[in-house]
Amino acid sequence: MTDLIRIAICNPSPIIRCGIRSMLSETPDLEIVFEAATHEEVITNLNNIQTDIIIVNSEETSVEYFRCLSNLQESLPELKVITLCDCTNKRPGEKCLTNYLITQSIDLGVKGFQCKPKSTAEEIISSIRKVQNGDIDLSACVTQILLDNIHETKTKPLELLSTREQQVLNLIAKGKSNSDIADNLYISTRTVKFHVSSIFSKLKVKNRTQAAMWFL
């Protein structure tokens, strides 16, 4: 017999809570044991309720959300958290904040992320079971945000390089020596050394191998 997974829901929308409840009630191994409209209700009541997983709503600028996660991590470290977020509702300039929301949430113990507008019932149920089994489960759009941020973090310093420095770095990545680079670019070895030093400084690397990694 499959063990019962006890679930709490925290969402300000009665319609969303009702939808989650209806969706999970048709699954025999899942049981809703608590519902709350606010994070404060969760902190106040959840210590008295035996729960395996809580599905919480996130707001990117919500101090209460992070406070809730912090309190849960401290008082109920065994409780597994799945966050519902909206990756499609981004205003210009908020992308980094969305990435911060994800990484900070994971630091505070969140094991699953599902996007409200995109996740299907089957995906949420699957996420619940994966998280209950000790896995971390991120929806595709959440994973994409993290990958995009890694790419941006990597490419932005390259934009600081001058055209000549990028040419030098390209040749470094090809394994060329300073004298080879000087011959290729028709500049002096001394100038190459100057560019290499500048590249190291801008990319915050210590050697040619680390610098070359930026071109891989």
PAKOL-197475 format. One record per residue (C-alpha): x, y, z; residue in one letter; chain. Coordinates in steps of 0.1 Angstrom, whole numbers, plus 2048, in hexadecimal, padded with zeros to 3 digits. Example, Ala and Ser with C-alpha at 12.3 -4.5 7.8 and 13.67 -1.06 7.14 Angstrom:
! PAKOL-197475
ATOM  xx  yy  zz residuo cadena
ATOM 87B 7D3 84E       a      A
ATOM 889 7F5 847       s      A
END
This chain:
! PAKOL-197475
ATOM  xx  yy  zz residuo cadena
ATOM 800 800 800       m      A
ATOM 80D 823 7F6       t      A
ATOM 815 83A 814       d      A
ATOM 7FE 858 817       l      A
ATOM 80E 879 80F       i      A
ATOM 7FF 895 825       r      A
ATOM 7FE 8B7 815       i      A
ATOM 7F8 8DA 820       a      A
ATOM 7EF 8F7 808       i      A
ATOM 7F7 91B 80C       c      A
ATOM 7E8 932 7F2       n      A
ATOM 7D5 953 7F5       p      A
ATOM 7BD 949 7D9       s      A
ATOM 79F 934 7E4       p      A
ATOM 79B 929 7C0       i      A
ATOM 7BE 91C 7BD       i      A
ATOM 7BC 90B 7DF       r      A
ATOM 79B 8FB 7D4       c      A
ATOM 7AB 8F0 7B3       g      A
ATOM 7C9 8E0 7C4       i      A
ATOM 7B3 8CF 7DD       r      A
ATOM 79C 8C1 7C2       s      A
ATOM 7B9 8B6 7AD       m      A
ATOM 7CB 8A4 7CA       l      A
ATOM 7AB 895 7D9       s      A
ATOM 7A8 87D 7BB       e      A
ATOM 7CB 86E 7C3       t      A
ATOM 7C8 853 7DD       p      A
ATOM 7EB 858 7ED       d      A
ATOM 7E8 87D 7F1       l      A
ATOM 7D4 88E 80D       e      A
ATOM 7CE 8B3 814       i      A
ATOM 7D2 8B8 83A       v      A
ATOM 7D4 8DE 83C       f      A
ATOM 7CC 8FD 828       e      A
ATOM 7D7 921 82E       a      A
ATOM 7D2 942 81B       a      A
ATOM 7F1 953 82A       t      A
ATOM 814 94A 834       h      A
ATOM 80D 956 857       e      A
ATOM 7F1 93C 85A       e      A
ATOM 80B 921 851       v      A
ATOM 824 92C 86B       i      A
ATOM 809 92F 886       t      A
ATOM 7F8 90D 880       n      A
ATOM 80F 8F5 86E       l      A
ATOM 822 8E9 88D       n      A
ATOM 802 8D9 899       n      A
ATOM 7FB 8C6 879       i      A
ATOM 80D 8A7 86C       q      A
ATOM 817 8B0 848       t      A
ATOM 830 8A2 82F       d      A
ATOM 82F 8BD 814       i      A
ATOM 822 8E0 812       i      A
ATOM 81A 8F1 7F2       i      A
ATOM 81F 917 7F6       v      A
ATOM 819 934 7DF       n      A
ATOM 835 94C 7D9       s      A
ATOM 837 971 7D2       e      A
ATOM 857 97F 7C4       e      A
ATOM 858 99D 7DC       t      A
ATOM 848 98B 7FA       s      A
ATOM 85C 98E 81A       v      A
ATOM 841 978 82A       e      A
ATOM 848 95C 811       y      A
ATOM 86D 95A 81A       f      A
ATOM 865 95E 83F       r      A
ATOM 84D 941 83C       c      A
ATOM 868 92B 82C       l      A
ATOM 881 935 846       s      A
ATOM 86A 92C 863       n      A
ATOM 860 90B 853       l      A
ATOM 884 902 84E       q      A
ATOM 88B 90A 872       e      A
ATOM 86D 8FB 883       s      A
ATOM 864 8DE 86B       l      A
ATOM 884 8D4 859       p      A
ATOM 875 8B3 84D       e      A
ATOM 858 8C5 83C       l      A
ATOM 85D 8C6 816       k      A
ATOM 852 8E6 804       v      A
ATOM 846 8EA 7E0       i      A
ATOM 842 90D 7D3       t      A
ATOM 828 919 7BA       l      A
ATOM 835 936 7A6       c      A
ATOM 82C 949 786       d      A
ATOM 84A 94A 76F       c      A
ATOM 835 95A 753       t      A
ATOM 82C 979 767       n      A
ATOM 84D 98D 764       k      A
ATOM 84F 9B2 760       r      A
ATOM 86E 9C2 74F       p      A
ATOM 88C 9C0 766       g      A
ATOM 87F 9A5 77D       e      A
ATOM 891 987 76F       k      A
ATOM 8AD 988 788       c      A
ATOM 893 98B 7A4       l      A
ATOM 882 96B 797       t      A
ATOM 8A4 959 797       n      A
ATOM 8AA 966 7BA       y      A
ATOM 887 959 7C5       l      A
ATOM 891 936 7B9       i      A
ATOM 8B4 934 7C7       t      A
ATOM 8AA 944 7E8       q      A
ATOM 88D 92D 7EB       s      A
ATOM 8A3 90E 7E5       i      A
ATOM 8BB 91B 7FF       d      A
ATOM 89D 91D 817       l      A
ATOM 894 8F8 811       g      A
ATOM 87C 8F9 7F4       v      A
ATOM 87E 8D7 7E1       k      A
ATOM 865 8DE 7C5       g      A
ATOM 85B 8FA 7AE       f      A
ATOM 83C 8F9 798       q      A
ATOM 830 915 781       c      A
ATOM 80B 91C 787       k      A
ATOM 801 925 764       p      A
ATOM 814 909 753       k      A
ATOM 815 8EA 76B       s      A
ATOM 7FB 8CF 765       t      A
ATOM 7EA 8BB 780       a      A
ATOM 800 89D 777       e      A
ATOM 820 8B2 77A       e      A
ATOM 816 8BF 79D       i      A
ATOM 80D 89C 7A9       i      A
ATOM 82E 88F 79B       s      A
ATOM 841 8AB 7AC       s      A
ATOM 830 8A3 7CD       i      A
ATOM 83B 87E 7CB       r      A
ATOM 85F 887 7C0       k      A
ATOM 863 8A0 7DC       v      A
ATOM 855 888 7F5       q      A
ATOM 86F 86E 7E9       n      A
ATOM 88B 887 7F0       g      A
ATOM 890 895 7CD       d      A
ATOM 891 8BA 7C1       i      A
ATOM 877 8C0 7A6       d      A
ATOM 877 8E0 791       l      A
ATOM 85F 8E8 775       s      A
ATOM 86E 8EE 753       a      A
ATOM 869 914 754       c      A
ATOM 87A 917 776       v      A
ATOM 897 902 769       t      A
ATOM 899 919 74B       q      A
ATOM 89B 938 761       i      A
ATOM 8B8 92A 774       l      A
ATOM 8CA 920 754       l      A
ATOM 8C4 942 744       d      A
ATOM 8D3 952 763       n      A
ATOM 8F2 93C 762       i      A
ATOM 8F6 946 73D       h      A
ATOM 8F2 96B 744       e      A
ATOM 90A 969 761       t      A
ATOM 923 959 74A       k      A
ATOM 91F 970 72C       t      A
ATOM 91D 992 73C       k      A
ATOM 942 994 746       p      A
ATOM 94B 98C 722       l      A
ATOM 939 9AB 718       e      A
ATOM 952 9BE 72D       l      A
ATOM 96E 9B3 716       l      A
ATOM 979 9C9 6FA       s      A
ATOM 979 9BB 6D6       t      A
ATOM 99E 9B6 6D8       r      A
ATOM 99C 9A4 6FA       e      A
ATOM 981 98D 6EC       q      A
ATOM 998 985 6CF       q      A
ATOM 9B4 97D 6E7       v      A
ATOM 99D 968 6FD       l      A
ATOM 992 955 6DF       n      A
ATOM 9B6 94C 6D6       l      A
ATOM 9BD 943 6FB       i      A
ATOM 9A0 92B 6F9       a      A
ATOM 9B0 91B 6DB       k      A
ATOM 9D0 915 6EF       g      A
ATOM 9E5 930 6DE       k      A
ATOM A03 93E 6F0       s      A
ATOM A09 963 6F4       n      A
ATOM A22 963 6D7       s      A
ATOM A08 950 6C1       d      A
ATOM 9EE 96A 6CB       i      A
ATOM A05 986 6C3       a      A
ATOM A0C 978 6A0       d      A
ATOM 9E7 971 699       n      A
ATOM 9DC 994 6A3       l      A
ATOM 9FB 9A7 697       y      A
ATOM A02 9B6 6B9       i      A
ATOM A20 9B4 6D0       s      A
ATOM A23 999 6EB       t      A
ATOM A24 9B5 705       r      A
ATOM A02 9C1 6F9       t      A
ATOM 9F5 99D 6FA       v      A
ATOM A00 99A 71F       k      A
ATOM 9EE 9BB 726       f      A
ATOM 9CE 9AD 717       h      A
ATOM 9D1 98C 729       v      A
ATOM 9D5 99E 74A       s      A
ATOM 9B7 9B3 743       s      A
ATOM 9A2 994 739       i      A
ATOM 9AC 982 759       f      A
ATOM 9A1 9A1 76E       s      A
ATOM 980 9A6 75C       k      A
ATOM 976 981 75D       l      A
ATOM 984 97C 780       k      A
ATOM 999 95E 777       v      A
ATOM 9BC 955 780       k      A
ATOM 9CA 942 762       n      A
ATOM 9C6 93B 73D       r      A
ATOM 9B2 91B 743       t      A
ATOM 998 92D 757       q      A
ATOM 996 949 73E       a      A
ATOM 992 930 721       a      A
ATOM 973 921 733       m      A
ATOM 960 940 72A       w      A
ATOM 962 937 706       f      A
ATOM 957 913 70A       l      A
END
